[in-house]
Amino acid sequence: MTTGVVDADVPRTDVAESAAHPLHGVWHRLREWLPQGNMLHSHVFAARHRMITRLALVQAVALGVYGIVADHDASSALVAVLVAGLPALGGLLTSLPRAVRMLSVVTSLMFASASLVDLTHGLTEAHFHFFVMLGVVSLYQDWAAFGLCVLITVVHHALMGLAAPGTVFATAAQRSHPVQWALIHGGFILAASITHIVAWRFTEQLERRDPLTQLPNRAAFADQVDQALGQHPGPVSVLFVDLDNFKAINDSGGHHLGDLALTHAATVMADNLRPNDVIARLGGDEFAVLVLGDATLGERLATRILKSLQEPFTADGREVLVTASIGVADTELTISRVSADLLRGADLAMYCAKSSGRNKLVRYSAEVDIAVRERAALAADLQHALERNELDVYYQPVVLGEPPRVCGVEALARWHHPRHGMVPPDTFIPLAEESGLIKTIGAFVFRVAATQVAAWHRDLPGCADLQLAVNLSPVQLRDPTLVAMIGDTLGHSGLAPGHLIVEVTESMLLAELDLARRQLEALRSIGAQVAIDDFGTGYSSLSYLAKLPADQVKIDKSFVQDLAREKSPSVALVRSIIDMATALGLDVQAEGVEIDEQQAILSGLGCERAQGFLYSRPLPSADFAQFMSATPRVLPTVELAPVDADLVDEAS
């Protein structure tokens, strides 16, 4: 079941109907409370059905034996066997649908009870058999089976009590008032039914529901997908949803905060569904949504979910940001109407969404399948990249002032793959993070870069105070040994802590603010500086700036690249960042500077530090030394066109 409707073409009438019909709300709550039914996993149903079918066949034979022992004629005993036994045979026919086989066996069980009452001439104790069979039927946990059981019981007592009361009731008083006693028996059946329903609901909750979110679990969802594929002739879609950085939320705030994040995400997603959509929690931080429609419809739903999750929620006095990566697949894209294939396709697409930067949506395709296999092969190769000396560290110059002079370098990991050549960092860094290799690779980059920059301080003219910037990943930030590792590296390399700048992304800080603050303050306490990378891309960036443990902000390249566009709104944003950072005593650096106009505008706005292809691409250590020797710290002066004052002042 889902809550909430978002589509504009589906009216929200529940509130109006509740107001117009007071009983509507009561009925709705009752329907929500009742067990859903028909949620047994196929293998569980098969095991129970075999047991119940055998019981039905055994008791059909037992009725015949009882009839003969109780001095009934052979024809009466045979009728009892046939009445109870023939429907049970339908339960053995695997060619029949699951529901038909189940209802055949239920009919057999209830006809056996009726036959026993008839053979005992309405003996009161024989009526208990109906109650026993009611309990057996409740094992199916299916409303159709349960309803048929109750219906046969009540109809038998009412009709046979009127037509042949001697076959139903044992005493004269009962036979003289058959309707009254049929109602009494019906009341007991109803009471027994209620107790079974209550037990059934709690059993269903335990077996088929996620205890935290109360959503269907993986087994229940798989069955619902199977049913949808069997009953819905058109395309069926599945969304595979994986929360981003959930481990970080758990680590920084504890499992209580993690549980709140899961329930928040479940509520947000459910509020975006249509009435026929089904959402389930598959386990951990993974969810799935079943959509009766093609992948285009599924993508619209996924887009709404991603947008709704952008808003942080408040828990325990702190704001928590939960985003998700979503994969979408349908029966047409996977060319299959098998639930396992549909889930696998959506899972693969989600994997691509997560590996391409998180907080994204990817639709399954054959290319996605190939990309996932190739990525898995790369991940296996990465395990041995360090020992095979395939990893290297490149250095991109950072410039200061006008004319620009080199004041530092950013160390960047590079992977020379023996078959694929240079593997892009945005491809192998996520692989390293997922596998945990990022700790080893990060330590390698720190060690090599610190040793190299310390050597340049000693040996390379004009580089005595060159700064080194190194990126931290979320996995490294959560590592309790991080500060000790960096301290040991600085000690062994001889690089002074004041020359080290540790860079963390703004989104990382906002997702793990408390943990990040502790780790970064510890790094600052040993003398290192902290820079916030990709600044301006996170939620409520400027309001958070004063709270963050930072010495420098790096303006994201997406804003820098947009600066030279006519009437660009990025000018106002960049000016705001520079003004606030300056007021807080922070350095400002622009990244991604590629053309003269961008440098001119940044200079006019008061940003003196920059890096980008305009000055230099990342260089191997030997090329950087040559670069510095050829241009001793001062880069060639770039002839710039006069800065348009109106463009710079647009932010005012």
Salt bridges, closest charged atoms under 4 A:
ASP7 OD1 - ARG304 NH1 2.97
ASP14 OD2 - ARG12 NH2 3.64
GLU17 OE1 - HIS24 NE2 3.16
GLU207 OE2 - ARG48 NH2 3.69
ASP210 OD1 - ARG281 NH1 3.01
ASP223 OD2 - ARG208 NH2 2.95
ASP242 OD1 - LYS354 NZ 2.90
ASP244 OD1 - LYS354 NZ 2.80
ASP251 OD2 - LYS247 NZ 2.80
ASP251 OD2 - ARG478 NE 3.79
ASP277 OD1 - ARG274 NH2 2.95
GLU286 OE1 - ARG218 NH2 3.63
GLU299 OE1 - ARG363 NH2 2.85
ASP316 OD2 - HIS256 NE2 3.57
ASP369 OD1 - ARG344 NH2 3.27
ASP369 OD1 - ARG373 NH1 3.12
ASP381 OD2 - HIS417 NE2 2.83
ASP381 OD2 - ARG419 NH2 3.06
GLU387 OE2 - HIS384 ND1 3.52
GLU410 OE1 - LYS554 NZ 3.19
GLU434 OE2 - ARG375 NH2 3.22
ASP465 OD1 - ARG633 NH1 3.23
GLU503 OE2 - LYS554 NZ 2.93
GLU512 OE2 - ARG478 NH1 3.36
ASP514 OD2 - ARG318 NH1 3.19
ASP514 OD1 - ARG517 NH1 3.64
GLU521 OE1 - ARG524 NH1 3.80
ASP551 OD1 - ARG524 NH2 3.09
ASP562 OD1 - ARG565 NE 2.75
GLU591 OE1 - LYS554 NZ 3.76
ASP649 OD1 - ARG575 NH2 3.56
